[in-house]
Amino acid sequence: MLFFGHLVMQQDIESLQTIRDFVRWGASRFNEKGLFYGHGTDNALDEAAVLVLSALFLPSDLNATYLDSHVTPSERGKILAILSQRIDERVPAAYLTNEALFAGLKFYVDERVLVPRSPIAELIENGFAPWVSEDSVGRVLDLCTGSGCIAVACAYCFPDASVDAVDVSPKALDIARINIERHGMTERIEPILSDLFNGLRGRRYDLIVSNPPYVSLDEYSGLPVEYHREPILGLEAGVDGLDLVSRILTQSVDFLEPGGVLIVEVGSSAEALIARYPDVPFMWLDFERGGDGVFLLTAEELSEYRLLF
């Protein structure tokens, strides 16, 4: 029976001829196996298209006319290999293509960093308006930079500003350096190995942006397999997910210029944060493209409420 099933599958594969055939077939297999999407796409068809086109070294925005092109035998093998890896190992697609989009920009990624997906991208694309004006920002800190996507995007957003990209992981900083170089930002972005603010003594910023680890222990254990392919250092942050966020709140006031702004993503730990600091006036930001759990505090608010942190 197993042999018969394998034979039928082989016959199905051999009947696939065009790029469109493989995208449709891949999407069907993804749905059949119950894959999880959340690392760049949100459905099986888009995920399959990304992987099939990557295997063929074709752009993701390929003209639809070419989808009816026939694939060669060697190309067929490459397509099947990348689709099989996505199914069998539950590796996020971005790790298989080594590419992720953030704020309209392309970034190199692999298993050393989280796949960029923060709603902070929308803030950057909008220039952080109305809370920040371009001419008020001379220095930016991207705390827990990972791939460096927020740092690079902020450098584009504020062309006259310098940016510090900080992470505790040497492996993550290696990826950040790749992206800083690819975007030609080596003169404006400094990658810094530091446990949050510990290595930043004497530096002050007009804007601090952070997407730190904020997943609680219970939430992490229940995440789909795809998330467990990412570095746990970038996700899990203690019993309530606030281990790093609480330190950021305590220390950031000493690194903000007067009139400066702190923006932090806490995702699903927002409820726990409010419960811990019920008197702090967190401003929770809204996003047109979805996403939540991002708060804003000014330097003055952090100073006023610092005894609560």
Secondary structure, DSSP 8 states (H G I E B T S, - for coil): -HHHHHHHHHHHHHT--BHHHHHHHHHHHHHHHT----SS-SSHHHHHHHHHHHHTT--TT--GGGGG-B--HHHHHHHHHHHHHHHHH---HHHHHT-EEETTEEE---TTS-----THHHHHHTTTTTT--GGG-SEEEEES-TTSHHHHHHHHHSTT-EEEEEES-HHHHHHHHHHHHHTT-TTTEEEEE-STTTT-TT--EEEEEE----B-HHHHHTS-HHHHTS-GGGTB-SSSS-HHHHHHHHHGGGGEEEEEEEEEE-GGGHHHHHHH-TTS--EE---TTS---EEEEEHHHHHHTGGG-
